Amino acid sequence: MIDTPKMNPPSQEECNMALLCVLLQILALFSVIGGLIGPMILWVARRDGSKFIDEVGKETINFQITLLILGMICFALVPVFGLGVLLLFLLGIYALIVIILAARSASEGRVFRYSICLRLLK
């Protein structure tokens, strides 16, 4: 987790929108790309108005893209002694934990940097 000292402290509304962006990732539990589409819509709608929401949104989308890629790799490993099933389970637990940590950081006005994340959007 890295704080972003160059930004002005975000307003409560910005913190709430960033928190919503992070929590929308939970939609991935109900559909494969739901965790990507929800945050992406919010990020596109609000990124120009707030540097904080822009940073949180990019990090969230990058994390969801990373999860999709890792999930496809795990799924491909299912025929190998069921290894993929175990890895998918562990990936889901990891994702849930870091989403909770990211939500806490967003509500406090800090940008959470996911440790396992391809930073495609910069």
C-alpha positions as CSV (number, residue, x, y, z in Angstrom):
1,M,0.0,0.0,0.0
2,I,1.4,3.4,-1.0
3,D,0.0,6.7,0.0
4,T,-0.1,9.4,-2.7
5,P,1.4,12.6,-1.1
6,K,1.2,14.7,-4.3
7,M,-2.6,14.8,-4.4
8,N,-4.7,17.1,-2.3
9,P,-6.7,15.2,0.3
10,P,-9.8,13.9,-1.3
11,S,-13.2,15.1,-0.3
12,Q,-15.7,12.7,1.4
13,E,-17.6,12.4,-1.8
14,E,-14.5,11.4,-3.7
15,C,-13.7,8.8,-0.9
16,N,-17.2,7.4,-1.3
17,M,-17.0,7.1,-5.1
18,A,-13.6,5.5,-4.8
19,L,-15.0,3.1,-2.2
20,L,-17.8,2.2,-4.5
21,C,-15.4,1.6,-7.4
22,V,-13.4,-0.8,-5.2
23,L,-16.5,-2.6,-3.8
24,L,-18.0,-3.1,-7.3
25,Q,-15.2,-5.7,-7.8
26,I,-17.4,-8.0,-5.7
27,L,-19.6,-8.3,-8.8
28,A,-16.9,-10.7,-10.1
29,L,-18.4,-13.3,-7.7
30,F,-21.6,-13.3,-9.8
31,S,-20.2,-12.9,-13.3
32,V,-16.8,-13.4,-14.8
33,I,-16.4,-9.8,-16.1
34,G,-18.9,-8.1,-13.7
35,G,-16.0,-7.1,-11.4
36,L,-14.3,-5.3,-14.4
37,I,-17.4,-3.6,-16.0
38,G,-18.8,-2.0,-12.8
39,P,-15.5,-0.2,-11.7
40,M,-14.8,0.7,-15.4
41,I,-18.1,2.5,-15.8
42,L,-17.6,4.4,-12.6
43,W,-14.0,5.2,-13.4
44,V,-14.8,6.5,-16.9
45,A,-17.6,8.6,-15.6
46,R,-15.6,10.2,-12.7
47,R,-11.9,10.1,-13.7
48,D,-11.8,13.6,-15.1
49,G,-13.3,15.2,-12.0
50,S,-10.9,13.7,-9.4
51,K,-7.3,12.6,-9.5
52,F,-8.0,10.4,-6.5
53,I,-10.9,8.5,-8.3
54,D,-8.7,8.3,-11.4
55,E,-5.9,6.6,-9.5
56,V,-8.2,4.3,-7.5
57,G,-10.1,3.4,-10.7
58,K,-7.0,2.6,-12.7
59,E,-5.6,0.4,-9.9
60,T,-8.9,-1.4,-9.5
61,I,-9.3,-2.1,-13.3
62,N,-5.7,-3.3,-13.5
63,F,-6.3,-5.6,-10.6
64,Q,-9.4,-7.1,-12.2
65,I,-7.6,-7.6,-15.5
66,T,-4.8,-9.4,-13.6
67,L,-7.4,-11.6,-11.8
68,L,-9.0,-12.5,-15.2
69,I,-5.7,-13.5,-16.6
70,L,-4.7,-15.5,-13.5
71,G,-8.2,-17.1,-13.4
72,M,-7.8,-18.3,-17.1
73,I,-4.4,-19.8,-16.2
74,C,-5.9,-21.6,-13.2
75,F,-8.8,-22.8,-15.3
76,A,-6.4,-24.2,-17.8
77,L,-4.6,-26.1,-15.0
78,V,-7.8,-27.9,-13.9
79,P,-7.0,-31.0,-15.9
80,V,-3.6,-31.2,-14.1
81,F,-4.6,-33.2,-11.1
82,G,-7.2,-30.6,-10.2
83,L,-4.5,-28.1,-9.4
84,G,-6.4,-25.4,-11.1
85,V,-9.3,-25.8,-8.7
86,L,-7.1,-25.3,-5.7
87,L,-5.4,-22.3,-7.3
88,L,-8.8,-20.7,-8.2
89,F,-9.9,-21.1,-4.6
90,L,-6.7,-19.5,-3.3
91,L,-6.9,-16.7,-5.9
92,G,-10.5,-16.0,-4.7
93,I,-9.5,-15.8,-1.1
94,Y,-6.6,-13.5,-1.9
95,A,-8.8,-11.3,-4.1
96,L,-11.5,-11.0,-1.3
97,I,-8.8,-10.0,1.3
98,V,-7.2,-7.4,-0.8
99,I,-10.5,-5.9,-2.0
100,I,-11.4,-5.4,1.7
101,L,-8.0,-3.8,2.4
102,A,-8.4,-1.6,-0.7
103,A,-11.9,-0.6,0.4
104,R,-10.6,0.4,3.8
105,S,-7.8,2.5,2.2
106,A,-10.2,4.2,-0.3
107,S,-12.6,5.1,2.6
108,E,-9.6,6.7,4.4
109,G,-8.6,8.7,1.2
110,R,-5.6,6.6,0.3
111,V,-4.8,4.8,-2.9
112,F,-4.2,1.0,-2.3
113,R,-1.5,-0.6,-4.6
114,Y,-2.3,-4.2,-5.2
115,S,0.8,-6.4,-4.8
116,I,0.0,-8.8,-7.5
117,C,-1.2,-6.5,-10.3
118,L,-0.2,-5.9,-13.9
119,R,-0.3,-2.1,-14.3
120,L,-1.6,-1.8,-17.8
121,L,-3.4,1.5,-17.3
122,K,-1.0,4.2,-16.1
